[in-house]
Amino acid sequence: MIKPKKTLKQRNIKDRFMVSLLVLSTVVVLVPLLIIIAYVIINGVSALNWEFFTEELGSPSRAMQGRPTGLIHTMIGTAVVDFLALIISIPVGLGAGIMLSEYPDHKLNPYLRIINDTLNGMPAILKGLLAFALIVKPMGTFSGLSGGFALAFVMIPIIARSTESALMSIPWTIREAGLAIGLPRWRVVMSTIVPAAKTGLVTGFLIAFARAAGEAAPLMFTSFGNNYFPRHWTGMIFGPVDTLPQRLYSLAISPYKEWHAMGWAAGIVLLFFVIAIFFTARLLTRKKVY
Amino acid sequence: MHQAQTNTDIIKKPLPIIYRWLGDKIFLTVVFILGLSIIFLAFSMAWVLYSEGRLAINEFGVIGFLKGSVWDPGVRMVFGALPFIFGTFITSVVALAIAFLPAIAIAVVIAEYAPKWIGNIIENFVHLIAAIPSVVVGIWGIFVFAPWMRETVYMPIFTFTANNYPSLLPVLGNPMGYGMTTATIILALMIIPFTTALTRDAISQVPKEQREAAWALGATKWEVIRMAVLPYARGGILAGAMLSFGRAIGETMAVAMLIGNKNTFPFSILGPAATMPSVIINEFREAVGNLHLSSLMAIGLALFVISLIVNLIAAYITRKLSITGGQVV
């Protein structure tokens, strides 16, 4: 492969050249990404104020007349929808992950693995359309519940995969030890393998959650959005609900300057929310995660 | 002492058959059903998109819908998906072309060149960037990037072209800042962390012996990377590129915020355009006519099929093209 015509000097020069090219392109790419974060933080912090965390949004005129507006209903709505997504997705993802790792010879598994990966690669907006057809249409109304399902559809394949790899990291000998003392298989899984893999499992949940919490596309036609608090708290689940990513989009494309500023504020809150989840996950484990 | 006694008691008494046999049966059934529900989800997604989009498919025909270049929900009620398929394809391909080499460069710097602590910082940063919500990038694009591009890049190009080659102006399009080029650049920025993470992963699978063999032949560092590391990781890198392409196709919010949303041909380089996800996001909430809704669902079906193909190709590459032949190293 190494052409004899090239002298060592030429090869060293090429080596130096490639190093500088690689480092240069790394810097050129990472700097704009840093700039994005810097802009969101600077603009977001200057747009934050106390009312942002205490008032509901209301109509555009409220912001234009300078009356206090905020996104408290959005933040609570986000918490409700995200919580629903977690309690829907964790059992399914965990179960499928156990299926993949604890019954490796099962006939379903090759299909399950490839379909799960494919589902993971499907655009989030299609998961929104699925939740729309499965839940919004039969219920006849946009709802927080359907938003929770849409986000759960985003999370389930990620959780299934991360659960599988977390459980697989536990040595097979531990399972054999459990079986040898006469435990049935389900007790081996639930009492030794799952507790032993706890950190890995939680990390997987958090990674999936961080991914879903920032998704706006599946929420646009499921939880839909709402400028006000629902009349009654059940409206958070069975009626249209505001969520941060979807509200951020609506604020950003609205024609009102005041709402643009609120959009930046929503952006920094969302960014910190996602980053906080992300760092918790990173702190829990020193292993590589995505 | 008491503890020891109970333990021997348990060992002496055989566990009830229900606990052992039925417990395992029930557990497997529950886990099986949960696994099956994922398969059900995937198939119901295909079925839902098809059944909801059937109205439009029957009205225009599969080929007619895919080839139709008119999207008019207002007056004529004619729907064709070609502008959106074209828009998605162009933005994603160009974004991947922009992102691919820098992503590999970053991955190589992290894995091979940087001191461990710097490499760790960059890697964490890349993962962090990958976690930034698409809407947050979108708001930066709307209020900072697009206006900046208009003033410093598009306007000079536009004036230059207008003065020297006025015949090219229709190709160049309206330099308002929100358009295909802006959306593509943002898209490239957004998939770089993803591609980098996957490439880094592929590189970390290369065994140390592979590098050492190249070192032993007297290769320079770059030659080691070029001849020993990258060829070995090429399967993973290509599969990663394919998955990034899938990401780019499905990327919705930032593109919808920046592409300018023009539903009809002709598209131009700087001017507004639309992609499949962006048109669904923009029109689904306001669609009133059944045919309009159904057409949007049919676009969703087209998006589903394209994503499916891209994902299956990625899975195929991972299996076949890697030197290990898909075996876990």
Interface residues (C-beta under 8 A of the other chain):
Chain A: M1 I2 R11 N12 K14 D15 M18 V19 L21 L22 V23 S25 T26 V28 V29 L30 P32 L33 I36 I37 Y39 V40 N43 P91 V92 L94 G95 A96 I98 M99 L100 E102 Y103 H106 L108 N109 Y111 L112 I114 I115 N116 D117 T118 L119 G121 M122 P123 A124 I125 L126 K127 L129 L130 A133 L134 F153 I156 P157 A160 G182 P184 R185 W186 R187 V189 M190 A210 R211 A213 G214 E215 A216 A217 M220 F221 F224 P245 L248 Y249 A252 I253 H260 G263 W264 G267 L270 L271 V274 I275 F278 R282 K288 V289 Y290
Chain B: I11 L15 Y19 R20 W21 G23 D24 I26 F27 L28 V30 V31 F32 I33 L34 G35 L36 S37 I38 I39 L41 A42 S44 M45 V48 L49 E52 L101 P102 A103 A105 I106 V108 V109 Y113 I122 N124 F125 H127 L128 I129 A130 A131 I132 P133 S134 V135 V136 V137 G138 I139 W140 I142 F143 V144 L189 I192 P193 A197 D201 L217 A219 T220 K221 W222 E223 I225 M227 L243 G246 I249 G250 E251 T252 M253 A256 M257 P277 I280 I281 F284 R285 M297 G300 L303 F304 S307 L308 V310 N311 L312 A314 A315
